[in-house]
Amino acid sequence: MAKSLIETSKVSKVYRMGDVEVHALREVSISISEGESVAVMGPSGSGKSTLMNILGCLDRPSSGGYWLAGEEVSQLDRNALARMRNHTLGFVFQSFNLLSRTSAQENVELPLLYAGVSARERHARAREALARVGLADRMHHHPNQMSGGQQQRVAVARALVTRPRLMVADEPTGNLDSRTSIEIMALFQELGRSGITLLLVTHEPDIARYASRVVVMHDGRVQSDRRQTPLQAELGPDSAGAESAP
Amino acid sequence: MSLLQVLRVAVRALLRNKMRSFLTTLGVIIGVSAVIAMVAIGEGAKARVEEAFASMGSNLLVVLSGTTSASGAHGGFGSMPTLTWDDLKAIRSEASAVRYASPQLRSNQQVISEDQNWATSINGVSPEYFSMRTWPVAMGSAISQSDIETGNKVVLLGQTVVDKLFGANADPTGQSVRIQKVPFQIIGVLARKGQSATGQDYDDAAFIPYTTFQAKIQGGLQKFVAGALMVSAVSSEATTRAQNQIATLLRDRHHTPIGADDDFSIRNLTEMASAQQEGVKTLTTLLASIAAVSLIVGGIGIMNIMLVSVTERTREIGIRMAVGARPRDVLSQFLVEALALSIAGGLIGILLGLLVANRLAANFGWPILIRVDVIVIAVGFSGLVGVVFGLYPAQKASRLDPIEALRYE
């Protein structure tokens, strides 16, 4: 495959809870190439969320090195981490995390606001991103006027709008029914075909089957790491995502 | 993120909770309007005092003759004549800080017209008297130097006296009145001057040449001035100098031994005016300070609500951070919200303050005195309140850990 987008070297994370040291990650070394779709699995407490937070530049490792897109992230300060999250990454969360009482369009524009993009370009790019997730006709709807699947697609559009190289999804289908879950996975696969690397944290084996690589975590270590031929997400004929897919 | 965008986000966040935003600004509104209204009241009172003293006459000194003391009872200033006409001449010619000097001989007498009579104060004065008191003639002519020299029986009436004897708006010039059975010709009427600071009616008076007063009203010793000397200094700064010059001159003329008490007294009206103004100023400062305290209380209200807001919007802060908001962006967002609250409160406070000041001025009959510098300071201060009390909540928000913030329910 192509060069590594993500490269970690013996990344550890230690939390201190009172007198007890909790080792959330123990010397994890992992390399992810551009264009891969990686599902991270494992029971709760296995360290998969901690790994995702570090890879997603929300947190810094206690020790070890982390290179993202050729940049040494583990030493960056809070402002530089924010810049990485803004330019290089897109996040999708289990609970969507949209701003309520704010239209879909404005939610999608939010990252561009912090990137200092002009108003005209923000509107154009937000429209484009919403069209890409099949919500061109829902631009002015507020989150509470949309279904869970639609809200998650707004969140995907928000992650896409900065044209990131890596998309980090934390249990993106956790709050969705199985049919909508497949829709979202189809959307991710389509993004993958356009070259975006996907890092997917999930505890559902069904969802992990759509990834090209599955990493299983246990007790803060990588237990297994295997590549697979991803299952293609089948789209229902009445799905909005299918209608707008190119 | 540009400042304009930050402002837009802040205003939208505030409009989301209109009632709460309004109640939060209420503290600042009350504080700012109180400061403005209090200062306006103080300024109005000050102007009122100035007006009262200005109508008395500018840069005035009053020289009174000495006291008697008979069988243990002290008679008070003016009870024993010690000032002579030569003293007056000496003051006029030798005291350099003095511009005008005039005697004011006073006696309460019945003034009788053809069909009415009225008791008023009859004043024997020289022509300078009216310049000293900046008191123009409304009808007819003033007392002239030749009236003094020949002792003409002419009288200049105050408006109140005219009202009582001839009816309002009448022009009695040329008619005659009798004072102590002596007929006086009315040569003019003085302009209306109003009341003194203590409520005395300046217009209830009649003025005749002091020489006529001596000859027809007073009688008795002609060597002494049977009343006070009114003296005006060349400028308001010169009043104290004039006072000292007159004192030195009179002690010298009266051969007062060193260490002995003066046999006269000098009242400096300018000093009295500035003392009274000083009092008003103290009161204004006091009122404004109390109002400023309420502005600080308003600021604490803003801080309180901003802290609540940061807690409530922890998740929103997490989302913003996840998509790339730097700590600085979050800080400026909350700081601008606090500033917007306090400045909006400041602006509404100005309007309310002006309204209150206007109403109070109308009620008390004071001039409306709005000080622009106070408005600028009040708004500046409310902005400062916003920054000072908004900084802590904003800093708290910007220091949130994005992971914790996203997990917050």
Chai-1 contact restraints between the chains, C-beta under 6 A:
chainA,res_idxA,chainB,res_idxB,connection_type,confidence,min_distance_angstrom,max_distance_angstrom,comment,restraint_id
A,N53,B,I403,contact,1.0,0.0,6.0,A-B,restraint_1
A,L58,B,P402,contact,1.0,0.0,6.0,A-B,restraint_2
A,L58,B,I403,contact,1.0,0.0,6.0,A-B,restraint_3
A,D59,B,I403,contact,1.0,0.0,6.0,A-B,restraint_4
A,R78,B,P327,contact,1.0,0.0,6.0,A-B,restraint_5
A,N79,B,R326,contact,1.0,0.0,6.0,A-B,restraint_6
A,A82,B,G324,contact,1.0,0.0,6.0,A-B,restraint_7
A,A82,B,R326,contact,1.0,0.0,6.0,A-B,restraint_8
A,R85,B,G324,contact,1.0,0.0,6.0,A-B,restraint_9
A,N86,B,G324,contact,1.0,0.0,6.0,A-B,restraint_10
A,F91,B,A322,contact,1.0,0.0,6.0,A-B,restraint_11
A,N97,B,I319,contact,1.0,0.0,6.0,A-B,restraint_12
A,L110,B,V323,contact,1.0,0.0,6.0,A-B,restraint_13
A,P111,B,V323,contact,1.0,0.0,6.0,A-B,restraint_14
A,P111,B,G324,contact,1.0,0.0,6.0,A-B,restraint_15
A,L113,B,M1,contact,1.0,0.0,6.0,A-B,restraint_16
A,Y114,B,M1,contact,1.0,0.0,6.0,A-B,restraint_17
A,Y114,B,G324,contact,1.0,0.0,6.0,A-B,restraint_18
A,Y114,B,A325,contact,1.0,0.0,6.0,A-B,restraint_19
A,Y114,B,D329,contact,1.0,0.0,6.0,A-B,restraint_20
